[in-house]
């Protein structure tokens, strides 16, 4: 397997095809399987895609969310956009103001704020190798030495410990990996078959990761607890997990499962699956956030006209964030008090450009104008 990949997850095949206009060809394990209309993408160079939102667990929402109404929260969004030199670079928007984190081909895939410190996980493309990178307050630390390919998808901070979920490419395959304070732990023995960790969440002494683990015929949506894997499907059809959130004793995982007719957006609670959509077309659930008794999921469905519709499910009840007349997607959700934030984008299929946006309580604010390529992956509010 070539090692110069920035890995992303989540936009539908049609959106990914649009990105290829900018020479971002796609490669996906799940695309090799029948019915995989929406799948996790391993994409050369850069493309459109990932998000994950994770929250430090308390009895209900995180304590930092329970702020006086007079205090205006700060909204952080991780993604990528073309810079003035025409290079696709990792970008962090803070209240709509963009800061470029790198001058290299790169993408910011996850953001987490702890106190006054802002952590961003993502990838840089240096010397034809994908290098997972952690930025703390804008200062980059590479998680590998560049002698092999790897990628980072998700960051979570627990006290003084910083966890990053991702993948390392070895033996012509891929190994799901979690870095703790820069030290890598492989979640499988080797990469001869394949797997990826897309999301990490820490609850007390327990470290959870979500992604997929593959074999020669299928891939399994997988959640790891302290390195021990649990498959969420039987392998009859391809399935992948995209996000994990822990609330008390309950473990919530989003993802999708393919069939002969399409793919179904899924939410697993303690291993028990709930279908959020049908499998008539391509559908996926990308991010989960739990606030008290309410469970929020961001994702997308393809409608009967072939357009991607950005969706937010609250306790299983869907709300359309877009009107279904153009291609839009939702990839990350975060709840702050009574406000629900969803990050996503609108894709122009003729140009391949994406307008990055954030919906707050269903009302969209654009972060880019759609005149050049851009991507959004994660939202965090503090």
C-alpha positions as CSV (number, residue, x, y, z in Angstrom):
1,X,0.0,0.0,0.0
2,X,1.3,3.4,-0.9
3,X,2.0,5.5,2.2
4,X,1.2,9.0,0.9
5,X,-2.4,9.1,2.0
6,X,-4.3,11.6,4.0
7,X,-7.2,9.5,5.4
8,X,-10.7,11.0,5.6
9,X,-14.0,9.6,6.4
10,X,-17.5,10.2,5.4
11,X,-18.6,12.1,2.3
12,X,-20.6,10.0,-0.2
13,X,-19.1,8.5,-3.3
14,X,-20.6,11.3,-5.4
15,X,-19.0,14.0,-3.4
16,X,-15.7,12.2,-3.4
17,X,-15.8,11.9,-7.2
18,X,-16.2,15.7,-7.3
19,X,-13.0,16.0,-5.2
20,X,-11.1,14.1,-7.8
21,X,-11.3,17.1,-10.1
22,X,-8.6,18.5,-7.8
23,X,-6.5,15.3,-8.2
24,X,-7.7,13.8,-4.9
25,X,-8.3,10.2,-6.2
26,X,-10.0,7.8,-3.8
27,X,-9.1,4.5,-2.4
28,X,-11.3,2.6,0.0
29,X,-11.4,-0.8,1.4
30,X,-15.2,-0.7,1.6
31,X,-15.6,0.3,-2.0
32,X,-14.4,-3.1,-2.9
33,X,-17.5,-4.6,-1.3
34,X,-21.0,-4.8,-3.0
35,X,-23.4,-2.0,-2.0
36,X,-20.9,0.3,-0.4
37,X,-22.5,3.5,-1.6
38,X,-21.1,5.5,1.3
39,X,-17.8,4.4,2.8
40,X,-14.8,5.4,4.7
41,X,-12.2,6.8,2.3
42,X,-8.5,6.4,2.1
43,X,-7.6,9.2,-0.2
44,X,-4.3,10.1,-1.9
45,X,-3.0,13.5,-1.1
46,X,-6.0,15.5,0.2
47,X,-9.7,15.4,-0.1
48,X,-13.0,16.2,1.6
49,X,-14.2,14.4,4.7
50,X,-13.7,13.7,8.4
51,X,-15.2,14.7,11.6
52,X,-15.6,13.5,15.0
53,X,-16.9,15.1,18.1
54,X,-16.1,13.8,21.5
55,X,-16.8,15.1,24.9
56,X,-15.5,14.7,28.4
57,X,-18.2,12.8,30.3
58,X,-20.1,14.0,33.3
59,X,-23.6,13.0,34.4
60,X,-25.2,15.0,31.6
61,X,-23.4,17.5,29.3
62,X,-19.8,18.4,30.0
63,X,-19.5,20.9,32.8
64,X,-17.9,23.5,30.6
65,X,-21.2,23.6,28.6
66,X,-23.2,24.6,31.6
67,X,-22.2,28.3,31.4
68,X,-24.1,31.5,32.2
69,X,-26.3,32.6,29.3
70,X,-24.4,35.9,29.2
71,X,-21.1,34.1,28.3
72,X,-20.7,33.7,24.6
73,X,-19.0,30.4,23.7
74,X,-16.2,30.1,21.2
75,X,-16.7,27.8,18.2
76,X,-13.7,25.9,16.9
77,X,-13.9,24.1,13.5
78,X,-11.1,21.9,12.1
79,X,-10.7,21.4,8.4
80,X,-8.6,22.5,5.4
81,X,-8.7,25.0,2.6
82,X,-6.5,26.2,-0.3
83,X,-4.1,28.9,0.8
84,X,-2.9,31.8,-1.4
85,X,-0.3,29.6,-3.0
86,X,-2.8,27.1,-4.1
87,X,-1.8,24.5,-1.4
88,X,-4.5,22.6,0.5
89,X,-3.6,23.2,4.1
90,X,-4.8,22.3,7.6
91,X,-7.1,25.1,8.9
92,X,-8.6,26.0,12.2
93,X,-11.5,28.4,12.3
94,X,-12.1,30.2,15.6
95,X,-15.4,32.0,15.6
96,X,-15.2,32.0,11.8
97,X,-11.6,33.4,11.5
98,X,-9.3,31.0,9.7
99,X,-5.8,30.1,10.8
100,X,-3.6,27.9,8.6
101,X,-1.6,25.4,10.7
102,X,0.8,24.3,8.0
103,X,2.3,25.3,4.7
104,X,2.4,21.6,3.6
105,X,-0.3,19.7,1.9
106,X,-2.3,18.9,5.1
107,X,-5.6,18.6,6.8
108,X,-6.9,19.2,10.3
109,X,-9.3,16.4,11.2
110,X,-10.2,16.8,14.9
111,X,-10.1,19.7,17.5
112,X,-10.3,19.5,21.3
113,X,-10.1,22.4,23.7
114,X,-8.8,21.8,27.3
115,X,-8.6,24.9,29.4
116,X,-6.7,27.5,27.4
117,X,-5.0,24.9,25.2
118,X,-6.3,24.0,21.7
119,X,-5.3,20.6,20.3
120,X,-5.8,19.7,16.7
121,X,-5.1,16.2,15.1
122,X,-4.5,15.8,11.5
123,X,-2.0,14.9,8.8
124,X,0.7,16.4,6.6
125,X,1.9,15.2,3.3
126,X,5.7,15.5,3.4
127,X,8.2,13.9,1.0
128,X,5.4,11.7,-0.4
129,X,4.5,10.3,3.0
130,X,1.5,10.9,5.2
131,X,2.6,12.0,8.6
132,X,0.1,12.2,11.5
133,X,0.5,15.5,13.3
134,X,-0.7,17.0,16.6
135,X,-0.9,20.7,16.9
136,X,-1.0,22.3,20.4
137,X,-1.8,26.0,20.2
138,X,-0.6,26.0,16.6
139,X,2.7,24.2,17.3
140,X,3.1,21.0,15.4
141,X,4.4,17.7,16.7
142,X,4.8,14.8,14.3
143,X,3.7,11.4,15.7
144,X,5.9,9.4,13.3
145,X,9.3,9.9,11.7
146,X,8.1,9.7,8.1
147,X,9.7,6.3,7.5
148,X,6.3,4.8,6.9
149,X,2.8,6.0,6.2
150,X,0.3,6.8,9.0
151,X,-2.6,9.1,9.7
152,X,-4.4,10.7,12.6
153,X,-8.2,11.2,12.9
154,X,-9.2,12.1,16.4
155,X,-7.8,13.8,19.5
156,X,-9.0,13.6,23.1
157,X,-7.5,15.2,26.2
158,X,-7.9,13.7,29.7
159,X,-6.1,15.7,32.3
160,X,-2.5,15.9,31.2
161,X,-2.8,13.0,28.8
162,X,-3.4,13.5,25.1
163,X,-4.8,10.6,23.0
164,X,-4.8,10.4,19.2
165,X,-6.6,7.7,17.2
166,X,-5.4,6.8,13.7
167,X,-3.7,4.2,11.5
168,X,-0.2,3.0,10.7
169,X,0.5,1.3,7.4
170,X,2.6,-1.9,7.7
171,X,3.0,-5.1,5.7
172,X,1.0,-3.9,2.8
173,X,-2.0,-3.4,5.2
174,X,-3.2,-1.0,7.9
175,X,-3.1,-1.2,11.7
176,X,-5.5,0.8,13.9
177,X,-3.4,2.7,16.4
178,X,-3.8,5.0,19.4
179,X,-1.0,7.3,20.5
180,X,-0.9,8.4,24.2
181,X,1.4,11.4,24.7
182,X,3.1,10.5,21.5
183,X,3.6,6.8,22.2
184,X,1.9,4.4,19.8
185,X,-0.1,1.4,20.8
186,X,-1.4,-0.9,18.0
187,X,-4.9,-2.2,18.4
188,X,-4.3,-5.2,16.2
189,X,-1.1,-7.4,15.9
190,X,-0.3,-6.4,12.4
191,X,-1.6,-4.7,9.3
192,X,-1.7,-7.7,7.0
193,X,-5.5,-7.5,6.7
194,X,-6.5,-4.0,7.6
195,X,-8.2,-1.7,10.1
196,X,-8.4,1.9,11.2
197,X,-9.2,3.7,14.5
198,X,-11.3,6.8,13.6
199,X,-12.4,8.0,17.0
200,X,-11.0,8.0,20.6
201,X,-12.8,8.7,23.9
202,X,-11.5,8.4,27.4
203,X,-13.8,7.7,30.4
204,X,-11.9,7.5,33.7
205,X,-9.2,4.8,33.3
206,X,-10.8,3.3,30.2
207,X,-9.8,4.2,26.7
208,X,-12.3,3.6,23.9
209,X,-11.6,3.7,20.1
210,X,-14.0,3.1,17.2
211,X,-13.3,2.2,13.6
212,X,-13.1,-1.0,11.7
213,X,-11.2,-4.3,11.6
214,X,-11.1,-6.2,8.3
215,X,-10.6,-9.7,6.9
216,X,-10.4,-11.1,3.4
217,X,-14.1,-10.8,2.7
218,X,-15.6,-8.0,4.9
219,X,-15.0,-5.4,7.5
220,X,-16.4,-5.2,11.0
221,X,-17.5,-2.1,12.8
222,X,-15.3,-2.3,15.9
223,X,-15.0,-0.7,19.3
224,X,-11.9,-1.3,21.3
225,X,-12.0,-0.9,25.1
226,X,-8.4,-0.7,26.5
227,X,-7.2,-2.5,23.4
228,X,-9.8,-5.3,23.4
229,X,-11.9,-5.4,20.3
230,X,-15.6,-6.0,20.1
231,X,-17.2,-6.4,16.6
232,X,-20.6,-4.7,16.2
233,X,-21.7,-6.7,13.1
234,X,-21.4,-10.3,12.0
235,X,-19.5,-9.6,8.8
236,X,-22.2,-10.6,6.4
237,X,-22.0,-7.1,5.1
238,X,-19.4,-4.4,5.4
239,X,-19.8,-2.1,8.4
240,X,-17.6,0.6,9.9
241,X,-17.8,2.7,13.1
242,X,-17.1,6.4,12.8
243,X,-17.5,7.9,16.3
244,X,-17.7,6.8,20.0
245,X,-19.1,8.6,23.0
246,X,-19.4,7.2,26.5
247,X,-22.0,8.4,29.0
248,X,-21.9,6.6,32.4
249,X,-22.0,2.9,31.7
250,X,-23.4,3.4,28.2
251,X,-21.2,3.3,25.1
252,X,-22.6,4.9,22.0
253,X,-21.1,4.3,18.5
254,X,-22.2,5.6,15.1
255,X,-21.4,4.2,11.7
256,X,-23.0,2.5,8.8
257,X,-23.5,-1.0,7.3
258,X,-23.8,-1.8,3.6
259,X,-26.3,-4.1,1.9
260,X,-27.1,-5.1,-1.7
261,X,-29.3,-2.0,-2.0
262,X,-27.3,0.7,-0.3
263,X,-26.0,1.5,3.2
264,X,-27.8,2.1,6.5
265,X,-26.9,4.8,9.1
266,X,-26.4,3.0,12.4
267,X,-26.3,3.9,16.1
268,X,-25.1,1.2,18.5
269,X,-25.7,1.5,22.2
270,X,-23.8,-1.1,24.2
271,X,-23.5,-3.2,21.1
272,X,-27.2,-3.1,20.2
273,X,-27.9,-1.6,16.8
274,X,-30.6,0.9,15.9
275,X,-31.1,1.8,12.2
276,X,-31.4,5.5,11.7
277,X,-32.3,5.2,8.0
278,X,-33.3,2.7,5.4
279,X,-30.7,1.1,3.0
280,X,-32.4,2.1,-0.2
281,X,-29.7,4.6,-1.0
282,X,-26.4,5.5,0.6
283,X,-26.7,6.7,4.2
284,X,-24.2,7.1,7.1
285,X,-24.0,8.3,10.7
286,X,-20.7,10.2,11.3
287,X,-20.7,11.7,14.8
288,X,-22.5,11.2,18.1
289,X,-22.9,13.4,21.2
290,X,-24.8,12.6,24.3
291,X,-26.3,15.4,26.5
292,X,-28.3,14.1,29.5
293,X,-30.9,11.8,28.2
294,X,-30.6,13.1,24.6
295,X,-28.5,11.4,21.9
296,X,-27.6,13.5,18.9
297,X,-26.2,12.0,15.7
298,X,-24.9,13.9,12.6
299,X,-24.8,12.2,9.2
300,X,-26.2,12.2,5.7
301,X,-28.8,10.4,3.5
302,X,-29.0,10.3,-0.3
303,X,-32.5,11.2,-1.4
304,X,-34.5,9.8,-4.3
305,X,-33.1,12.5,-6.6
306,X,-29.6,11.5,-5.8
307,X,-28.6,14.4,-3.6
308,X,-26.9,14.1,-0.3
309,X,-29.0,15.6,2.5
310,X,-27.3,16.8,5.7
311,X,-29.1,15.2,8.7
312,X,-29.3,15.6,12.5
313,X,-31.0,12.8,14.5
314,X,-32.1,13.6,18.1
315,X,-33.2,10.4,19.9
316,X,-33.6,8.7,16.5
317,X,-35.9,11.4,15.1
318,X,-34.3,13.0,11.9
319,X,-34.2,16.7,11.0
320,X,-33.0,17.8,7.6
321,X,-30.4,20.5,7.7
322,X,-30.4,21.0,3.9
323,X,-33.3,21.0,1.5
324,X,-32.2,18.1,-0.7
325,X,-31.8,20.2,-3.9
326,X,-28.0,20.2,-3.8
327,X,-25.3,18.1,-2.2
328,X,-24.7,18.8,1.5
329,X,-23.4,16.7,4.4
330,X,-23.1,16.8,8.2
331,X,-20.1,15.3,9.7
332,X,-19.7,16.5,13.3
333,X,-22.1,17.4,16.2
334,X,-21.4,19.2,19.5
335,X,-23.9,20.3,22.1
336,X,-23.3,23.4,24.3
337,X,-26.1,24.0,26.8
338,X,-29.3,24.3,24.8
339,X,-27.5,24.9,21.5
340,X,-26.7,22.2,19.0
341,X,-23.8,22.8,16.6
342,X,-23.3,20.7,13.4
343,X,-20.3,21.0,11.0
344,X,-20.6,20.1,7.4
345,X,-20.5,21.4,3.9
346,X,-22.1,22.0,0.6
347,X,-20.4,20.5,-2.5
348,X,-20.5,22.0,-5.9
349,X,-20.2,19.0,-8.2
350,X,-19.2,20.9,-11.2
351,X,-16.1,22.5,-9.6
352,X,-15.6,20.1,-6.7
353,X,-15.4,23.0,-4.3
354,X,-17.0,22.8,-0.9
355,X,-18.5,25.6,1.1
356,X,-17.7,24.9,4.8
357,X,-20.5,25.7,7.2
358,X,-21.7,25.3,10.8
359,X,-25.4,24.9,11.6
360,X,-26.4,26.3,15.0
361,X,-29.9,25.1,16.0
362,X,-30.5,24.4,12.3
363,X,-29.4,27.8,11.0
364,X,-26.3,27.7,8.7
365,X,-23.3,30.0,8.8
366,X,-20.8,29.7,6.0
367,X,-17.1,29.7,6.9
368,X,-15.9,29.7,3.2
369,X,-17.4,31.2,0.1
370,X,-17.2,28.1,-2.2
371,X,-14.8,29.7,-4.7
372,X,-12.0,27.3,-3.9
373,X,-11.6,23.8,-2.4
374,X,-12.2,23.4,1.3
375,X,-13.2,20.8,3.8
376,X,-14.6,20.5,7.3
377,X,-14.0,17.7,9.8
378,X,-14.8,18.6,13.4
379,X,-16.5,21.2,15.6
380,X,-15.9,21.9,19.3
381,X,-17.6,24.6,21.4
382,X,-16.2,26.0,24.6
